[in-house]
Amino acid sequence: MKPNAKIAQGFDTVVVTLKAGGVVAGTVASETPEVLNLRDTENKLHEVKKADIAKREGAPSSMPEIFGMILSKSDLRDVIEYLASLRDRPGRPIDDSIPRALRGIAAK
């Protein structure tokens, strides 16, 4: 499995370097000729004026390729099914007492 071979639109991460310094990264929530809106990993929306962007790049998939070597096809399907199910859940308040990596497990 090669996660970087083709990343579905809407799931690809964009990294922009700002002319004034700093970096903003996230998935494209919306885009106009003047503004790029990125949603970060905490689901926060960042509005970036395109005139302020020095460089725009795509980032690699957040799923490391090693998972294709250590997980069976059945396990990979289970991971993908679980991730797809997250889109169908209504928003819930985030419990900061639970580490981010374990929040999905703790919610079950």
C-alpha positions in Angstrom: 0.0 0.0 0.0 1.3 3.4 -1.0 -0.6 6.2 0.8 1.2 8.9 -1.1 0.4 7.4 -4.5 -2.9 9.2 -4.7 -4.5 11.2 -1.9 -8.3 11.8 -2.2 -9.2 15.4 -2.8 -10.2 17.0 0.4 -7.9 14.8 2.4 -4.6 16.2 1.1 -2.7 18.5 3.3 -1.5 21.8 2.1 1.4 23.7 3.7 1.8 27.4 3.0 4.8 29.5 4.0 3.9 33.1 4.7 5.8 36.1 3.3 5.9 37.5 6.9 7.3 34.3 8.2 5.5 31.3 9.7 3.7 28.3 8.3 0.1 27.3 8.1 -1.0 23.7 7.3 -4.3 21.9 6.8 -6.8 20.6 4.4 -8.4 23.0 2.0 -11.8 23.9 3.4 -12.5 26.5 0.7 -10.6 28.6 -1.8 -11.3 31.8 -3.8 -9.0 33.8 -6.0 -8.1 35.9 -3.0 -8.3 33.6 0.1 -7.3 30.1 1.0 -9.1 28.6 4.0 -7.3 25.7 5.7 -8.7 23.4 8.4 -6.0 22.2 10.7 -5.8 18.9 12.7 -7.7 20.5 15.6 -10.5 21.3 13.2 -9.7 25.1 13.4 -10.2 27.2 10.3 -7.3 29.4 9.2 -8.0 32.1 6.6 -4.9 33.0 4.6 -4.8 35.8 2.0 -3.2 34.5 -1.1 -1.2 37.8 -1.4 0.5 36.8 1.9 1.6 33.4 0.7 5.3 33.0 -0.3 5.1 29.2 -1.1 2.3 26.6 -1.3 3.2 22.9 -1.2 1.4 19.6 -0.8 2.4 17.5 2.2 2.7 13.7 2.3 -0.1 11.5 3.6 -0.4 11.3 7.3 -0.5 7.5 7.0 3.0 6.1 7.0 3.8 3.6 4.2 5.0 1.2 6.9 1.4 0.4 7.8 1.1 -1.4 4.5 3.9 -3.8 5.5 2.9 -4.5 9.1 -0.9 -4.6 8.8 -2.8 -7.3 6.9 -5.3 -6.2 4.2 -8.1 -7.0 6.6 -6.6 -4.7 9.3 -6.1 -1.9 6.7 -9.7 -2.2 5.7 -10.8 -2.0 9.3 -8.7 1.2 9.8 -10.2 2.8 6.7 -13.7 1.8 7.7 -13.2 3.3 11.1 -11.7 6.5 9.7 -14.6 6.8 7.2 -17.1 6.4 10.1 -15.7 9.5 11.8 -17.2 11.7 9.1 -20.7 10.5 10.0 -20.5 11.3 13.7 -21.9 14.6 14.9 -19.4 17.0 16.5 -18.6 16.4 20.1 -16.8 18.5 22.6 -13.1 17.5 22.8 -12.0 16.0 26.1 -8.5 17.4 26.6 -7.8 15.0 29.5 -7.6 12.2 26.9 -4.5 12.1 24.6 -5.5 13.1 21.0 -4.3 9.7 19.7 -6.7 7.8 22.0 -9.8 10.0 21.8 -11.5 7.8 19.1 -10.9 4.7 21.2 -12.1 6.3 24.5 -15.3 7.5 22.8 -16.5 3.9 22.1 
